[in-house]
Amino acid sequence: MSVSVYYSARRAEPLTGAESAAIERVVAARTETFPYDDEESLHLYGPGDGDEDDEIVAGSTKLPGDPGRWLPVTAHVLDSVSELRRAVGGAEWHVHLDDVDVPWDEGEGYVLPGMRDAALVAELGGLHDAPDGQAG
């Protein structure tokens, strides 16, 4: 079973040239710092690929099956989407993991509980190495 992060922004006005350039810079910088070459990173759909006429940004990222990579990839993607939101003003954003909304925090951006907990990341990494997916 796979889980994906979905992200979109809507507003009546299209992106300005400066906003489009800012999005390209964010995507390039965040792709360069993505922690794993063999996992899916920030993936924006092309113009006109969205479900709504007023959708100005949309994308998704399939999260890895390896539990040890799940939180680092989730944190990186949500940080990336937070940067995108800050680069595009006046839009209504929707970010979710399949059917679960990810809340916005003005200070931290998009964040999930435990997302930056090093002990939890290490514990999840141990699940991958344990027989039958059991920590032990």
C-alpha positions in Angstrom: 0.0 0.0 0.0 1.4 3.4 -1.0 0.8 6.7 0.6 1.3 10.0 -1.2 1.5 13.7 -0.2 -0.8 15.9 -2.4 -0.5 19.6 -2.6 -2.4 22.3 -4.5 -3.0 26.0 -4.5 -6.0 27.9 -5.9 -6.8 31.5 -6.6 -8.6 33.5 -9.2 -5.5 35.3 -10.5 -2.9 33.3 -12.5 0.8 33.1 -11.4 2.9 36.2 -12.1 6.2 35.8 -13.8 8.0 36.5 -10.5 5.9 33.8 -8.8 6.6 31.3 -11.6 10.3 32.0 -11.3 10.2 31.7 -7.5 8.5 28.3 -7.8 11.2 27.1 -10.3 13.9 28.2 -7.8 12.2 26.4 -4.9 11.8 23.2 -6.9 15.4 23.3 -8.1 16.9 24.0 -4.7 14.7 21.4 -2.9 15.4 18.8 -5.6 19.1 19.4 -5.1 18.9 18.8 -1.4 16.5 15.8 -1.5 18.0 13.1 0.7 17.5 10.0 -1.6 18.3 9.8 -5.3 16.1 6.7 -5.7 12.9 8.1 -4.2 10.3 10.5 -5.6 10.8 14.1 -4.7 8.7 17.2 -5.1 6.6 16.6 -8.3 4.6 19.5 -9.7 2.0 18.8 -12.4 2.2 20.8 -15.6 0.0 23.8 -16.3 -3.6 22.8 -17.1 -3.2 19.3 -15.5 -5.1 20.2 -12.4 -8.8 19.5 -11.7 -9.8 23.1 -11.2 -9.6 26.1 -13.5 -8.3 28.3 -10.7 -5.6 25.8 -9.6 -2.2 27.6 -9.9 0.1 24.9 -8.3 -0.5 21.2 -7.9 1.6 18.2 -7.3 2.2 15.0 -5.4 4.9 12.8 -4.0 4.7 9.1 -3.4 6.3 8.3 0.0 8.8 5.5 0.2 7.9 2.0 1.3 11.0 1.9 3.5 9.9 3.0 7.0 13.4 4.4 7.7 13.0 6.9 4.8 9.3 7.8 5.4 9.8 10.6 7.9 12.9 12.2 6.2 11.1 12.3 2.8 7.9 13.5 4.4 9.7 16.3 6.2 11.6 17.3 3.1 8.5 17.4 0.9 6.4 19.3 3.5 9.2 21.8 4.0 9.3 22.2 0.2 5.6 22.8 0.0 5.9 25.3 2.9 8.5 27.3 0.8 6.1 27.1 -2.2 3.3 28.5 -0.2 5.4 31.4 1.1 6.5 32.1 -2.5 2.9 32.3 -3.8 0.7 34.8 -2.0 -3.1 35.0 -1.8 -3.8 31.4 -2.6 -5.9 28.8 -0.8 -3.6 25.8 -0.2 -4.6 22.2 0.4 -2.0 19.7 1.6 -2.8 16.2 2.6 -1.5 12.6 3.0 -4.1 10.6 1.1 -7.3 11.5 3.1 -5.6 13.2 6.1 -5.1 17.0 5.9 -1.7 18.4 7.0 -2.2 21.5 9.1 -0.5 24.8 8.3 1.4 26.6 11.1 2.6 30.2 10.4 5.9 29.6 12.2 6.7 26.0 11.1 4.8 25.7 7.9 3.4 22.2 7.1 4.3 19.8 9.8 3.2 16.5 11.3 3.7 15.5 14.9 7.0 13.6 15.4 8.2 14.5 11.9 11.6 15.8 13.2 12.0 13.3 16.1 15.4 11.7 15.5 14.6 8.8 17.9 11.4 8.0 15.9 13.3 8.2 12.6 15.9 5.8 14.0 13.2 3.4 15.4 11.4 3.4 12.0 14.8 2.7 10.3 15.2 -0.3 12.5 11.9 -1.7 11.3 13.3 -2.1 7.9 16.2 -4.2 9.1 14.2 -6.4 11.5 12.7 -9.8 10.3 9.0 -9.6 9.4 9.0 -5.8 9.8 9.0 -6.2 13.6 11.3 -4.1 15.7 13.3 -6.1 18.0 
